């Protein structure tokens, strides 16, 4: 490693440490002085980016875990087996960090155990709480063979692997329930959520967009691992994942615009000035990213090119983040009569969670058998790479 690379690595590490330090200070203020001292939340606007980004986005970005494992162990698409470990790692870290974010956002986080013994089966939030708890446990079990392999605990590794099929089946059920139920949370707001985002189909739309984005996260993280460690998944596997991503994204966009048209809710998207103009602009930013991503992944030359495929995944992730933030933040501001701007402490905590997720993924990828040993890759250059020979989507 030359001095320039060492210097850049040092700068990135110092930046990461600064972000984590800011997040730790913000968390200290939140737990010692309360939500009012650390956030810009209020009784009028009680949910901010700690719910909109850290929870709604975090859960959706982790959806690649159940999508890939279900494809391999339930649908028996064996060619995707090398993708299982990175996908499960992404999902596991995603859910662990969602729980961390919830501990900061809950008014009394020490009561988080109560849904375990105080049941309210008519509550969507009760279902989400149970599904997240159970699915996090399932992901921990699915990921544990990697740790056992590293420690040389062969019996434990073999025991957990013998349970993989029922674990995947349970994970598919739990993940399907709460990915859609996060959308169900907003069905009780027909007069408060903006018409561009309220829909009776919110559960289905949340589910489809989460699968498309979860698959994009597998591509994104494999590409970043190639840059960091010179290792990634085979290009032809990522091309197939990109193709599947396009199918789910296309179905999502079809339902999204069909629903808006059928209910007569599309005209607010064309407001150019005055009240509603900001919502219209945010709507088109969100769906412009989704439409661009769909156009990219439908092109074979994009799916088969490592750089183009990477940027296509970034585009769909960007559209997904905008969608979840629009549903949870932008779409509620008009009804609340306030413009919510997160405090620097809220932003600092969210940035810290992102940095922590990246650091933990890098640590696991470096020390655990996450990527198949037979797939070494050279570090990609900044310029777009040619189509990978012999691979077809």
C-alpha positions in Angstrom: 0.0 0.0 0.0 1.5 3.3 -1.1 1.6 6.5 1.1 -1.3 8.0 -0.8 -3.5 5.1 0.0 -2.4 5.1 3.6 -3.2 8.8 3.9 -6.7 8.3 2.3 -7.4 5.4 4.7 -6.3 7.5 7.7 -8.6 10.4 6.6 -11.6 8.1 6.2 -11.0 6.5 9.6 -10.6 9.9 11.3 -13.9 11.0 9.7 -15.6 7.8 10.8 -14.3 8.3 14.4 -15.5 11.9 14.4 -19.0 10.9 13.2 -19.2 8.1 15.9 -18.0 10.5 18.6 -20.8 13.0 17.6 -23.3 10.2 17.7 -22.2 9.1 21.1 -22.5 12.6 22.5 -26.0 13.0 21.0 -27.0 9.7 22.5 -25.7 10.8 25.8 -27.8 14.0 25.6 -30.8 12.1 24.6 -30.7 9.6 27.5 -29.7 12.2 30.1 -31.9 15.1 29.1 -34.6 13.6 27.0 -35.9 13.7 23.4 -36.7 17.4 23.6 -33.1 18.3 24.2 -31.7 16.2 21.4 -34.3 16.4 18.7 -36.7 18.8 16.9 -39.6 16.4 17.5 -42.8 17.6 19.2 -46.3 16.3 20.1 -47.4 17.7 16.7 -44.6 16.0 14.8 -43.5 13.0 17.0 -41.7 10.8 14.3 -38.6 12.1 12.6 -35.6 10.6 10.8 -34.9 8.1 13.6 -38.1 6.4 12.5 -38.2 7.4 8.8 -34.6 6.6 8.0 -33.2 4.4 10.8 -36.2 2.1 11.0 -38.3 2.3 7.8 -35.2 2.5 5.5 -33.1 0.2 7.6 -35.6 -2.7 7.6 -36.2 -2.3 3.8 -32.5 -2.2 3.0 -32.1 -5.5 4.8 -34.7 -7.3 2.7 -32.2 -8.9 0.5 -31.5 -11.5 3.2 -34.9 -13.2 3.1 -35.2 -12.7 -0.7 -31.9 -14.5 -1.5 -32.3 -17.2 1.2 -35.8 -18.0 0.0 -34.6 -18.2 -3.6 -31.9 -20.7 -2.7 -33.5 -22.9 0.0 -37.2 -22.7 -1.0 -37.1 -22.2 -4.7 -33.9 -24.2 -5.1 -32.1 -21.7 -7.3 -28.7 -23.1 -6.4 -26.7 -20.8 -8.6 -27.4 -18.0 -6.1 -26.0 -19.9 -3.1 -22.7 -17.9 -3.1 -24.9 -14.8 -2.5 -26.5 -16.2 0.7 -23.8 -15.3 3.2 -23.4 -11.6 2.2 -27.1 -11.2 2.0 -27.7 -12.7 5.5 -24.9 -10.6 6.9 -26.5 -7.4 5.5 -29.9 -8.4 6.9 -28.5 -9.3 10.3 -26.6 -6.0 10.7 -29.5 -4.1 9.4 -31.9 -5.4 12.0 -29.5 -5.1 14.8 -29.0 -1.4 14.0 -32.7 -0.9 13.6 -33.1 -2.1 17.2 -30.3 0.3 18.3 -32.2 3.2 16.6 -35.4 2.2 18.3 -33.8 2.3 21.7 -32.9 5.9 21.0 -36.3 6.9 19.6 -38.6 5.2 22.2 -39.6 7.5 25.0 -39.0 4.8 27.6 -36.7 2.3 25.9 -36.4 0.3 29.1 -40.0 -0.9 28.5 -39.1 -2.4 25.1 -39.7 -5.9 26.6 -43.4 -5.3 27.3 -44.8 -6.6 23.9 -43.4 -10.0 24.9 -45.9 -10.3 27.8 -48.5 -7.6 27.1 -50.2 -8.7 23.9 -52.4 -6.6 21.7 -52.9 -8.7 18.5 -55.1 -6.0 16.9 -52.2 -3.6 16.8 -50.0 -3.4 13.7 -47.1 -2.1 15.9 -47.5 -5.2 18.1 -47.1 -7.4 15.0 -44.1 -5.4 13.8 -42.4 -5.6 17.2 -42.8 -9.4 17.4 -41.7 -9.9 13.8 -38.6 -7.8 14.2 -37.7 -9.6 17.5 -38.2 -13.0 16.0 -36.6 -12.3 12.6 -33.5 -10.8 14.3 -33.1 -14.0 16.2 -33.6 -16.1 13.1 -30.9 -14.0 11.3 -28.6 -14.5 14.2 -29.0 -18.2 13.9 -28.6 -18.2 10.1 -25.4 -16.1 10.4 -23.9 -18.1 13.3 -22.4 -20.9 11.2 -19.9 -18.3 9.8 -18.8 -17.5 13.4 -18.7 -21.2 14.3 -16.6 -21.9 11.2 -14.1 -19.2 12.2 -13.9 -20.6 15.7 -13.6 -24.2 14.6 -16.8 -25.3 16.3 -17.7 -27.9 13.7 -20.5 -29.6 15.7 -22.3 -26.3 16.4 -21.9 -25.3 12.8 -23.3 -28.6 11.6 -26.2 -28.4 14.1 -27.3 -25.0 12.9 -26.9 -25.9 9.2 -29.3 -28.8 9.7 -32.0 -26.3 10.7 -31.4 -24.0 7.8 -34.6 -24.9 5.8 -37.1 -24.3 8.6 -35.2 -21.2 9.7 -35.4 -19.8 6.1 -39.1 -20.6 5.9 -39.8 -18.9 9.3 -37.7 -16.0 8.2 -39.6 -15.6 4.9 -42.9 -15.6 6.8 -41.8 -13.1 9.4 -40.1 -10.8 7.0 -43.0 -10.8 4.6 -45.3 -9.8 7.5 -43.4 -6.9 8.8 -42.0 -5.5 5.6 -45.7 -5.0 4.5 -46.9 -4.1 8.0 -44.5 -1.1 8.1 -46.7 0.2 5.2 -49.8 -0.7 7.2 -48.8 1.7 10.0 -49.7 4.6 7.7 -53.1 3.2 6.6 -54.7 4.9 9.6 -53.7 8.3 8.2 -55.9 8.8 5.1 -56.6 12.5 6.0 -53.1 13.3 7.2 -50.7 11.5 4.7 -50.5 13.4 1.4 -52.5 11.9 -1.5 -49.3 11.2 -3.5 -48.2 8.7 -0.8 -51.3 7.5 0.9 -52.7 4.3 -0.7 -54.7 1.2 0.4 -51.8 -0.7 -1.4 -49.1 0.7 0.9 -48.4 -2.8 2.4 -47.9 -4.3 -1.0 -45.9 -1.3 -2.2 -43.6 -1.4 0.8 -43.0 -5.1 0.3 -42.2 -4.9 -3.4 -39.9 -1.9 -3.1 -38.1 -3.5 -0.1 -37.3 -6.7 -2.2 -36.0 -4.6 -5.1 -33.8 -2.5 -2.9 -32.6 -5.4 -0.8 -31.3 -7.1 -4.0 -29.7 -3.8 -4.8 -27.9 -3.8 -1.5 -26.4 -7.2 -2.3 -24.9 -5.7 -5.5 -23.8 -2.5 -3.7 -22.0 -4.3 -0.9 -20.4 -6.8 -3.2 -19.0 -4.0 -5.3 -17.7 -2.1 -2.2 -16.1 -5.3 -0.9 -14.3 -5.6 -4.2 -12.9 -2.2 -3.8 -11.9 -2.7 -0.1 -10.6 -6.3 -0.2 -10.2 -7.2 -3.8 -13.0 -9.8 -3.4 -16.6 -9.9 -4.5 -19.3 -12.2 -5.9 -19.1 -13.5 -9.5 -20.3 -11.0 -12.1 -22.8 -13.3 -13.7 -24.5 -13.9 -10.3 -24.8 -10.1 -9.7 -26.2 -9.7 -13.2 -29.0 -12.2 -12.4 -29.7 -10.4 -9.2 -30.0 -7.1 -11.1 -32.4 -8.7 -13.5 -34.6 -10.0 -10.7 -34.4 -6.5 -9.2 -35.8 -5.1 -12.4 -38.8 -7.4 -12.3 -39.8 -6.4 -8.7 -39.1 -2.7 -9.4 -41.2 -2.8 -12.6 -44.1 -4.4 -10.7 -43.8 -1.8 -8.0 -43.9 1.1 -10.4 -46.8 -0.3 -12.3 -48.9 -0.7 -9.1 -47.7 2.7 -7.9 -48.9 4.7 -10.9 -51.9 2.5 -11.6 -53.1 3.1 -8.1 -52.6 6.9 -8.3 -54.4 7.1 -11.6 -57.3 4.8 -10.5 -57.9 6.8 -7.4 -57.5 10.2 -9.1 -54.5 11.1 -6.9 -52.0 11.9 -9.7 -52.9 15.6 -10.3 -51.0 16.8 -7.2 -47.8 15.6 -8.8 -48.1 18.4 -11.4 -48.4 21.3 -8.9 -45.6 23.7 -9.9 -45.9 26.5 -7.3 -47.5 27.4 -4.0 -49.0 24.8 -1.6 -48.1 21.3 -2.7 -45.2 22.2 -5.0 -42.6 20.8 -2.6 -44.5 17.5 -2.3 -44.7 17.3 -6.1 -41.0 17.9 -6.5 -40.1 15.3 -3.9 -42.5 12.8 -5.6 -40.7 13.2 -8.9 -37.3 13.0 -7.4 -38.3 9.7 -5.8 -39.9 8.2 -8.8 -37.4 9.7 -11.2 -34.7 7.7 -9.4 -36.8 4.5 -9.5 -37.6 4.9 -13.2 -33.9 5.6 -14.0 -32.9 2.5 -12.0 -35.5 0.4 -13.9 -34.2 1.6 -17.3 -30.7 0.7 -16.2 -31.3 -2.8 -14.9 -33.4 -3.7 -17.9 -30.4 -3.1 -20.2 -28.3 -6.3 -20.6 -25.1 -4.2 -21.1 -25.7 -2.5 -17.8 -26.4 -5.7 -15.9 -23.2 -7.3 -17.3 -20.9 -4.3 -16.5 -19.6 -4.1 -12.9 -19.4 -0.3 -12.8 -22.8 0.3 -14.5 -24.4 -2.3 -12.3 -23.0 -0.7 -9.2 -24.5 2.7 -10.1 -27.8 1.2 -11.0 -27.9 -0.3 -7.5 -27.0 3.1 -6.0 -29.9 4.7 -8.0 -32.5 2.2 -6.8 -31.3 2.6 -3.2 -31.6 6.4 -3.6 -35.2 6.1 -4.9 -36.1 3.8 -2.0 -34.6 6.1 0.6 -36.6 9.0 -0.9 -39.8 7.0 -0.9 -39.6 6.0 2.8 -38.6 9.5 3.8 -41.5 11.0 1.8 -44.0 8.6 3.3 -42.8 9.2 6.9 -41.7 12.9 6.7 -42.6 14.9 3.6 -46.1 13.5 3.2 -47.1 14.4 6.8 -45.8 18.0 7.1 -48.8 19.7 5.4 -51.3 18.1 7.8 -49.2 18.8 10.8 -48.7 22.4 9.8 -45.0 22.4 10.5 -41.8 22.0 8.5 -39.7 19.4 10.3 -35.9 19.9 10.1 -33.9 17.3 12.1 -31.5 18.6 14.7 -27.8 18.1 14.2 -28.0 15.5 17.0 -30.6 13.5 15.1 -28.5 13.6 12.0 -25.4 12.7 13.9 -27.0 9.6 15.4 -28.3 8.5 12.0 -24.8 9.0 10.4 -23.2 7.1 13.3 -25.6 4.1 12.7 -24.6 4.1 9.0 -20.9 4.3 9.7 -21.3 1.6 12.3 -23.0 -0.7 9.8 -20.3 -0.2 7.2 -17.6 -0.8 9.8 -19.2 -4.0 11.0 -19.8 -5.3 7.5 -16.1 -4.6 6.6 -14.9 -6.3 9.8 -17.1 -9.4 9.2 -16.0 -9.6 5.5 -12.4 -9.4 6.5 -12.4 -12.0 9.3 -15.3 -14.4 8.5 -15.9 -16.7 5.4 -18.5 -14.3 3.9 -17.4 -14.5 0.3 -16.6 -17.8 -1.5 -12.9 -18.5 -1.5 -12.9 -19.2 -5.2 -14.0 -15.7 -6.3 -11.0 -13.3 -6.0 -11.4 -10.1 -7.9 -8.9 -7.3 -8.7 -9.8 -3.9 -7.4 -12.0 -2.2 -9.9 -10.7 0.9 -11.6 -12.6 4.2 -11.6 -13.4 3.8 -15.3 -16.4 1.6 -16.4 -15.3 -1.9 -16.9 -16.0 -3.9 -20.1 -18.8 -6.5 -20.2 -17.6 -9.5 -18.3 -16.7 -12.2 -20.8 -18.7 -15.4 -20.8 -21.4 -14.1 -18.4 -25.0 -13.5 -19.5 -28.0 -12.2 -17.5 
